[in-house]
Amino acid sequence: MENKTKEFIISSNPSPAEIVEQLAYVTNTIAFLTEQISKLKNIVADAEDYYKQLCDEKYLMYSDEYPRTNQVKLKALVNTDDDVVKAKSVLQEAKAKLVIAEGNYKSWDNRYITLRKIGTLKTVEMQTIER
């Protein structure tokens, strides 16, 4: 999807047919990105749930294993546990992908708005010429 973003350029004086073609392309891309964002939001939510659950489980495990340890040390044990570190890494990666997808969406949405404005200006220009 990133390659399409770099390849797509709105021409400075597109014909009505080019505007229609570009609007269709942009609309399809926005639909694809919307679907990807939805999937990524679900992945992030699942990763957050798993991370929280794992932290709770590890906290209980370490509190049983070290009953006299204070809360700060227990939390440190949980945060440095290999499974927790991996789960946090997965969560951060999913969040990063979501941020990139949302940025791409905004970029394509701006292209859509620009094409619509150009189309409106072309319509007004053609109506003015016909009068």
N, CA and C atoms as an extended XYZ file, in Angstrom:
393
Properties=species:S:1:pos:R:3:atomname:S:1:resname:S:1:resid:I:1 pbc="F F F"
N         0.832       -1.196        0.000 N   MET     1
C         0.000        0.000        0.000 CA  MET     1
C         0.875        1.257        0.000 C   MET     1
N         2.037        1.221        0.616 N   GLU     2
C         2.892        2.389        0.683 CA  GLU     2
C         3.370        2.803       -0.698 C   GLU     2
N         3.642        1.839       -1.582 N   ASN     3
C         4.088        2.157       -2.934 CA  ASN     3
C         3.021        2.925       -3.696 C   ASN     3
N         1.753        2.554       -3.518 N   LYS     4
C         0.671        3.259       -4.190 CA  LYS     4
C         0.628        4.716       -3.741 C   LYS     4
N         0.887        4.963       -2.466 N   THR     5
C         0.871        6.317       -1.942 CA  THR     5
C         1.928        7.162       -2.640 C   THR     5
N         3.097        6.605       -2.875 N   LYS     6
C         4.186        7.347       -3.494 CA  LYS     6
C         3.954        7.538       -4.983 C   LYS     6
N         3.258        6.605       -5.637 N   GLU     7
C         3.041        6.659       -7.077 CA  GLU     7
C         1.908        7.603       -7.466 C   GLU     7
N         0.941        7.781       -6.594 N   PHE     8
C        -0.260        8.525       -6.941 CA  PHE     8
C        -0.020       10.026       -6.817 C   PHE     8
N        -0.169       10.733       -7.945 N   ILE     9
C        -0.026       12.183       -7.962 CA  ILE     9
C        -1.213       12.759       -8.705 C   ILE     9
N        -1.837       13.754       -8.096 N   ILE    10
C        -2.967       14.435       -8.740 CA  ILE    10
C        -2.390       15.423       -9.744 C   ILE    10
N        -2.815       15.301      -10.995 N   SER    11
C        -2.298       16.221      -12.013 CA  SER    11
C        -2.846       17.621      -11.762 C   SER    11
N        -2.119       18.606      -12.242 N   SER    12
C        -2.489       19.992      -11.970 CA  SER    12
C        -3.717       20.458      -12.741 C   SER    12
N        -3.986       19.840      -13.879 N   ASN    13
C        -5.149       20.239      -14.664 CA  ASN    13
C        -5.811       18.990      -15.254 C   ASN    13
N        -6.432       18.170      -14.395 N   PRO    14
C        -6.994       16.909      -14.895 CA  PRO    14
C        -8.279       17.126      -15.696 C   PRO    14
N        -8.505       16.243      -16.641 N   SER    15
C        -9.765       16.268      -17.399 CA  SER    15
C       -10.859       15.675      -16.510 C   SER    15
N       -12.121       15.898      -16.866 N   PRO    16
C       -13.202       15.299      -16.083 CA  PRO    16
C       -13.081       13.774      -15.986 C   PRO    16
N       -12.666       13.127      -17.067 N   ALA    17
C       -12.500       11.669      -17.049 CA  ALA    17
C       -11.390       11.261      -16.078 C   ALA    17
N       -10.308       12.035      -16.069 N   GLU    18
C        -9.216       11.744      -15.136 CA  GLU    18
C        -9.666       11.924      -13.683 C   GLU    18
N       -10.474       12.920      -13.447 N   ILE    19
C       -10.982       13.155      -12.085 CA  ILE    19
C       -11.821       11.969      -11.639 C   ILE    19
N       -12.697       11.496      -12.509 N   VAL    20
C       -13.545       10.346      -12.178 CA  VAL    20
C       -12.684        9.117      -11.909 C   VAL    20
N       -11.710        8.886      -12.768 N   GLU    21
C       -10.825        7.729      -12.607 CA  GLU    21
C       -10.031        7.828      -11.296 C   GLU    21
N        -9.491        9.005      -11.012 N   GLN    22
C        -8.704        9.188       -9.798 CA  GLN    22
C        -9.582        9.095       -8.547 C   GLN    22
N       -10.796        9.626       -8.629 N   LEU    23
C       -11.715        9.513       -7.485 CA  LEU    23
C       -12.040        8.050       -7.187 C   LEU    23
N       -12.228        7.264       -8.231 N   ALA    24
C       -12.515        5.839       -8.029 CA  ALA    24
C       -11.316        5.152       -7.377 C   ALA    24
N       -10.142        5.457       -7.856 N   TYR    25
C        -8.923        4.860       -7.297 CA  TYR    25
C        -8.751        5.243       -5.822 C   TYR    25
N        -8.914        6.530       -5.543 N   VAL    26
C        -8.751        7.023       -4.167 CA  VAL    26
C        -9.819        6.419       -3.256 C   VAL    26
N       -11.041        6.356       -3.732 N   THR    27
C       -12.130        5.791       -2.932 CA  THR    27
C       -11.871        4.324       -2.604 C   THR    27
N       -11.400        3.570       -3.588 N   ASN    28
C       -11.071        2.158       -3.351 CA  ASN    28
C        -9.928        2.010       -2.347 C   ASN    28
N        -8.954        2.882       -2.450 N   THR    29
C        -7.822        2.844       -1.518 CA  THR    29
C        -8.281        3.187       -0.104 C   THR    29
N        -9.143        4.175        0.028 N   ILE    30
C        -9.675        4.553        1.338 CA  ILE    30
C       -10.475        3.394        1.936 C   ILE    30
N       -11.252        2.716        1.115 N   ALA    31
C       -12.025        1.567        1.597 CA  ALA    31
C       -11.086        0.466        2.099 C   ALA    31
N       -10.024        0.205        1.347 N   PHE    32
C        -9.039       -0.800        1.756 CA  PHE    32
C        -8.386       -0.409        3.085 C   PHE    32
N        -7.979        0.852        3.201 N   LEU    33
C        -7.329        1.313        4.429 CA  LEU    33
C        -8.285        1.276        5.620 C   LEU    33
N        -9.544        1.590        5.388 N   THR    34
C       -10.534        1.527        6.462 CA  THR    34
C       -10.643        0.105        6.996 C   THR    34
N       -10.655       -0.847        6.093 N   GLU    35
C       -10.713       -2.263        6.490 CA  GLU    35
C        -9.459       -2.655        7.269 C   GLU    35
N        -8.306       -2.206        6.796 N   GLN    36
C        -7.051       -2.523        7.484 CA  GLN    36
C        -7.013       -1.900        8.883 C   GLN    36
N        -7.477       -0.679        8.997 N   ILE    37
C        -7.507       -0.005       10.303 CA  ILE    37
C        -8.412       -0.746       11.264 C   ILE    37
N        -9.552       -1.179       10.771 N   SER    38
C       -10.481       -1.941       11.609 CA  SER    38
C        -9.822       -3.225       12.125 C   SER    38
N        -9.142       -3.939       11.240 N   LYS    39
C        -8.448       -5.170       11.638 CA  LYS    39
C        -7.344       -4.867       12.651 C   LYS    39
N        -6.595       -3.803       12.402 N   LEU    40
C        -5.508       -3.447       13.312 CA  LEU    40
C        -6.032       -3.029       14.684 C   LEU    40
N        -7.167       -2.343       14.710 N   LYS    41
C        -7.757       -1.969       16.006 CA  LYS    41
C        -8.137       -3.212       16.802 C   LYS    41
N        -8.652       -4.227       16.120 N   ASN    42
C        -8.982       -5.489       16.792 CA  ASN    42
C        -7.718       -6.176       17.304 C   ASN    42
N        -6.671       -6.154       16.513 N   ILE    43
C        -5.402       -6.763       16.927 CA  ILE    43
C        -4.841       -6.039       18.149 C   ILE    43
N        -4.889       -4.702       18.129 N   VAL    44
C        -4.405       -3.926       19.273 CA  VAL    44
C        -5.228       -4.239       20.520 C   VAL    44
N        -6.543       -4.302       20.378 N   ALA    45
C        -7.399       -4.605       21.528 CA  ALA    45
C        -7.090       -5.991       22.095 C   ALA    45
N        -6.918       -6.972       21.210 N   ASP    46
C        -6.571       -8.326       21.663 CA  ASP    46
C        -5.209       -8.347       22.348 C   ASP    46
N        -4.238       -7.639       21.775 N   ALA    47
C        -2.897       -7.595       22.357 CA  ALA    47
C        -2.916       -6.905       23.723 C   ALA    47
N        -3.720       -5.849       23.853 N   GLU    48
C        -3.841       -5.169       25.153 CA  GLU    48
C        -4.461       -6.090       26.196 C   GLU    48
N        -5.525       -6.783       25.808 N   ASP    49
C        -6.169       -7.719       26.730 CA  ASP    49
C        -5.203       -8.804       27.175 C   ASP    49
N        -4.483       -9.377       26.231 N   TYR    50
C        -3.537      -10.441       26.554 CA  TYR    50
C        -2.436       -9.913       27.478 C   TYR    50
N        -1.917       -8.735       27.159 N   TYR    51
C        -0.853       -8.133       27.970 CA  TYR    51
C        -1.322       -7.909       29.410 C   TYR    51
N        -2.507       -7.349       29.577 N   LYS    52
C        -3.037       -7.092       30.921 CA  LYS    52
C        -3.269       -8.402       31.679 C   LYS    52
N        -3.838       -9.373       30.991 N   GLN    53
C        -4.104      -10.668       31.625 CA  GLN    53
C        -2.794      -11.332       32.040 C   GLN    53
N        -1.814      -11.303       31.171 N   LEU    54
C        -0.521      -11.905       31.468 CA  LEU    54
C         0.141      -11.215       32.660 C   LEU    54
N         0.075       -9.885       32.702 N   CYS    55
C         0.643       -9.149       33.839 CA  CYS    55
C        -0.029       -9.564       35.148 C   CYS    55
N        -1.346       -9.680       35.116 N   ASP    56
C        -2.080      -10.100       36.315 CA  ASP    56
C        -1.672      -11.500       36.747 C   ASP    56
N        -1.586      -12.408       35.778 N   GLU    57
C        -1.194      -13.787       36.091 CA  GLU    57
C         0.222      -13.841       36.665 C   GLU    57
N         1.128      -13.100       36.062 N   LYS    58
C         2.511      -13.091       36.538 CA  LYS    58
C         2.607      -12.450       37.922 C   LYS    58
N         1.808      -11.424       38.149 N   TYR    59
C         1.809      -10.784       39.471 CA  TYR    59
C         1.367      -11.783       40.538 C   TYR    59
N         0.302      -12.514       40.274 N   LEU    60
C        -0.165      -13.529       41.220 CA  LEU    60
C         0.880      -14.622       41.416 C   LEU    60
N         1.503      -15.038       40.342 N   MET    61
C         2.531      -16.076       40.421 CA  MET    61
C         3.702      -15.613       41.291 C   MET    61
N         4.196      -14.385       41.020 N   TYR    62
C         5.334      -13.881       41.790 CA  TYR    62
C         4.957      -13.564       43.239 C   TYR    62
N         3.735      -13.128       43.475 N   SER    63
C         3.335      -12.850       44.859 CA  SER    63
C         3.206      -14.142       45.664 C   SER    63
N         2.831      -15.246       45.003 N   ASP    64
C         2.815      -16.553       45.682 CA  ASP    64
C         4.244      -17.062       45.896 C   ASP    64
N         5.082      -16.832       44.908 N   GLU    65
C         6.459      -17.315       44.973 CA  GLU    65
C         7.294      -16.524       45.990 C   GLU    65
N         7.036      -15.221       46.065 N   TYR    66
C         7.765      -14.336       46.994 CA  TYR    66
C         6.760      -13.578       47.859 C   TYR    66
N         6.154      -14.246       48.847 N   PRO    67
C         5.077      -13.640       49.628 CA  PRO    67
C         5.496      -12.425       50.459 C   PRO    67
N         6.753      -12.308       50.790 N   ARG    68
C         7.198      -11.196       51.647 CA  ARG    68
C         7.760      -10.017       50.842 C   ARG    68
N         7.715      -10.102       49.534 N   THR    69
C         8.251       -9.044       48.679 CA  THR    69
C         7.239       -7.906       48.564 C   THR    69
N         7.756       -6.672       48.601 N   ASN    70
C         6.835       -5.530       48.495 CA  ASN    70
C         6.330       -5.354       47.061 C   ASN    70
N         5.325       -4.505       46.914 N   GLN    71
C         4.635       -4.324       45.625 CA  GLN    71
C         5.550       -3.799       44.524 C   GLN    71
N         6.457       -2.928       44.874 N   VAL    72
C         7.351       -2.351       43.866 CA  VAL    72
C         8.236       -3.443       43.266 C   VAL    72
N         8.768       -4.306       44.107 N   LYS    73
C         9.615       -5.389       43.604 CA  LYS    73
C         8.793       -6.391       42.799 C   LYS    73
N         7.583       -6.680       43.244 N   LEU    74
C         6.710       -7.591       42.489 CA  LEU    74
C         6.420       -7.031       41.102 C   LEU    74
N         6.139       -5.743       41.058 N   LYS    75
C         5.854       -5.110       39.766 CA  LYS    75
C         7.089       -5.166       38.859 C   LYS    75
N         8.262       -4.969       39.447 N   ALA    76
C         9.501       -5.057       38.674 CA  ALA    76
C         9.708       -6.475       38.142 C   ALA    76
N         9.404       -7.468       38.960 N   LEU    77
C         9.520       -8.862       38.502 CA  LEU    77
C         8.577       -9.124       37.335 C   LEU    77
N         7.372       -8.619       37.448 N   VAL    78
C         6.384       -8.798       36.374 CA  VAL    78
C         6.854       -8.106       35.103 C   VAL    78
N         7.285       -6.859       35.221 N   ASN    79
C         7.670       -6.068       34.042 CA  ASN    79
C         8.905       -6.598       33.333 C   ASN    79
N         9.741       -7.346       34.043 N   THR    80
C        10.953       -7.892       33.426 CA  THR    80
C        10.809       -9.365       33.045 C   THR    80
N         9.664       -9.937       33.306 N   ASP    81
C         9.401      -11.328       32.922 CA  ASP    81
C         9.452      -11.438       31.400 C   ASP    81
N        10.104      -12.487       30.895 N   ASP    82
C        10.277      -12.652       29.440 CA  ASP    82
C         8.951      -12.660       28.681 C   ASP    82
N         7.959      -13.371       29.214 N   ASP    83
C         6.655      -13.435       28.539 CA  ASP    83
C         5.983      -12.068       28.490 C   ASP    83
N         6.091      -11.317       29.572 N   VAL    84
C         5.488       -9.979       29.629 CA  VAL    84
C         6.203       -9.041       28.665 C   VAL    84
N         7.517       -9.128       28.620 N   VAL    85
C         8.298       -8.285       27.705 CA  VAL    85
C         7.908       -8.574       26.253 C   VAL    85
N         7.753       -9.854       25.919 N   LYS    86
C         7.348      -10.229       24.556 CA  LYS    86
C         5.942       -9.724       24.240 C   LYS    86
N         5.022       -9.886       25.196 N   ALA    87
C         3.643       -9.424       24.983 CA  ALA    87
C         3.596       -7.910       24.808 C   ALA    87
N         4.411       -7.203       25.566 N   LYS    88
C         4.453       -5.739       25.438 CA  LYS    88
C         5.024       -5.345       24.079 C   LYS    88
N         6.020       -6.079       23.611 N   SER    89
C         6.612       -5.809       22.301 CA  SER    89
C         5.591       -6.008       21.186 C   SER    89
N         4.819       -7.082       21.282 N   VAL    90
C         3.769       -7.349       20.287 CA  VAL    90
C         2.740       -6.220       20.302 C   VAL    90
N         2.355       -5.787       21.494 N   LEU    91
C         1.382       -4.698       21.630 CA  LEU    91
C         1.923       -3.408       21.011 C   LEU    91
N         3.159       -3.076       21.299 N   GLN    92
C         3.752       -1.853       20.751 CA  GLN    92
C         3.862       -1.908       19.230 C   GLN    92
N         4.198       -3.071       18.710 N   GLU    93
C         4.291       -3.233       17.255 CA  GLU    93
C         2.919       -3.052       16.594 C   GLU    93
N         1.895       -3.632       17.215 N   ALA    94
C         0.534       -3.495       16.675 CA  ALA    94
C         0.089       -2.035       16.706 C   ALA    94
N         0.399       -1.337       17.785 N   LYS    95
C         0.041        0.081       17.891 CA  LYS    95
C         0.774        0.909       16.835 C   LYS    95
N         2.038        0.580       16.593 N   ALA    96
C         2.810        1.313       15.583 CA  ALA    96
C         2.214        1.114       14.189 C   ALA    96
N         1.818       -0.118       13.882 N   LYS    97
C         1.199       -0.393       12.576 CA  LYS    97
C        -0.122        0.362       12.435 C   LYS    97
N        -0.874        0.451       13.523 N   LEU    98
C        -2.142        1.183       13.495 CA  LEU    98
C        -1.901        2.669       13.223 C   LEU    98
N        -0.903        3.237       13.863 N   VAL    99
C        -0.582        4.656       13.657 CA  VAL    99
C        -0.203        4.911       12.195 C   VAL    99
N         0.579        4.020       11.610 N   ILE   100
C         0.974        4.163       10.197 CA  ILE   100
C        -0.242        4.071        9.284 C   ILE   100
N        -1.112        3.096        9.549 N   ALA   101
C        -2.318        2.925        8.728 CA  ALA   101
C        -3.222        4.145        8.834 C   ALA   101
N        -3.367        4.687       10.043 N   GLU   102
C        -4.206        5.883       10.212 CA  GLU   102
C        -3.596        7.090        9.509 C   GLU   102
N        -2.273        7.183        9.512 N   GLY   103
C        -1.607        8.263        8.772 CA  GLY   103
C        -1.824        8.132        7.273 C   GLY   103
N        -1.726        6.901        6.765 N   ASN   104
C        -1.993        6.664        5.347 CA  ASN   104
C        -3.436        7.026        4.997 C   ASN   104
N        -4.356        6.653        5.877 N   TYR   105
C        -5.762        6.967        5.653 CA  TYR   105
C        -5.961        8.481        5.537 C   TYR   105
N        -5.366        9.233        6.438 N   LYS   106
C        -5.511       10.698        6.407 CA  LYS   106
C        -4.946       11.275        5.117 C   LYS   106
N        -3.830       10.717        4.676 N   SER   107
C        -3.220       11.178        3.434 CA  SER   107
C        -4.154       10.944        2.245 C   SER   107
N        -4.735        9.749        2.174 N   TRP   108
C        -5.661        9.436        1.075 CA  TRP   108
C        -6.950       10.226        1.204 C   TRP   108
N        -7.394       10.484        2.403 N   ASP   109
C        -8.595       11.293        2.606 CA  ASP   109
C        -8.352       12.719        2.103 C   ASP   109
N        -7.158       13.232        2.331 N   ASN   110
C        -6.818       14.565        1.819 CA  ASN   110
C        -6.805       14.580        0.292 C   ASN   110
N        -6.333       13.514       -0.314 N   ARG   111
C        -6.362       13.422       -1.778 CA  ARG   111
C        -7.809       13.432       -2.282 C   ARG   111
N        -8.667       12.684       -1.580 N   TYR   112
C       -10.079       12.630       -1.955 CA  TYR   112
C       -10.688       14.028       -1.895 C   TYR   112
N       -10.435       14.739       -0.821 N   ILE   113
C       -10.970       16.103       -0.664 CA  ILE   113
C       -10.454       17.008       -1.774 C   ILE   113
N        -9.173       16.891       -2.080 N   THR   114
C        -8.581       17.707       -3.137 CA  THR   114
C        -9.232       17.419       -4.491 C   THR   114
N        -9.403       16.140       -4.798 N   LEU   115
C       -10.053       15.779       -6.072 CA  LEU   115
C       -11.484       16.300       -6.137 C   LEU   115
N       -12.198       16.214       -5.046 N   ARG   116
C       -13.573       16.730       -5.024 CA  ARG   116
C       -13.590       18.240       -5.267 C   ARG   116
N       -12.653       18.946       -4.676 N   LYS   117
C       -12.577       20.400       -4.875 CA  LYS   117
C       -12.229       20.733       -6.324 C   LYS   117
N       -11.276       19.987       -6.880 N   ILE   118
C       -10.918       20.207       -8.286 CA  ILE   118
C       -12.126       19.934       -9.179 C   ILE   118
N       -12.854       18.854       -8.880 N   GLY   119
C       -14.053       18.532       -9.650 CA  GLY   119
C       -15.095       19.639       -9.578 C   GLY   119
N       -15.273       20.189       -8.396 N   THR   120
C       -16.226       21.294       -8.228 CA  THR   120
C       -15.778       22.515       -9.021 C   THR   120
N       -14.488       22.826       -8.958 N   LEU   121
C       -13.966       23.969       -9.713 CA  LEU   121
C       -14.112       23.761      -11.226 C   LEU   121
N       -13.866       22.538      -11.682 N   LYS   122
C       -14.028       22.235      -13.106 CA  LYS   122
C       -15.486       22.392      -13.536 C   LYS   122
N       -16.404       21.949      -12.686 N   THR   123
C       -17.834       22.079      -12.988 CA  THR   123
C       -18.220       23.549      -13.117 C   THR   123
N       -17.773       24.358      -12.174 N   VAL   124
C       -18.076       25.800      -12.206 CA  VAL   124
C       -17.433       26.433      -13.456 C   VAL   124
N       -16.221       26.024      -13.755 N   GLU   125
C       -15.527       26.550      -14.940 CA  GLU   125
C       -16.289       26.211      -16.215 C   GLU   125
N       -16.755       24.959      -16.335 N   MET   126
C       -17.492       24.562      -17.527 CA  MET   126
C       -18.841       25.274      -17.627 C   MET   126
N       -19.505       25.472      -16.502 N   GLN   127
C       -20.787       26.193      -16.507 CA  GLN   127
C       -20.577       27.654      -16.909 C   GLN   127
N       -19.463       28.232      -16.488 N   THR   128
C       -19.172       29.618      -16.816 CA  THR   128
C       -18.904       29.746      -18.318 C   THR   128
N       -18.196       28.788      -18.881 N   ILE   129
C       -17.866       28.812      -20.310 CA  ILE   129
C       -19.145       28.666      -21.144 C   ILE   129
N       -20.074       27.816      -20.684 N   GLU   130
C       -21.304       27.575      -21.436 CA  GLU   130
C       -22.245       28.778      -21.443 C   GLU   130
N       -22.094       29.637      -20.501 N   ARG   131
C       -22.999       30.807      -20.424 CA  ARG   131
C       -22.613       31.853      -21.366 C   ARG   131
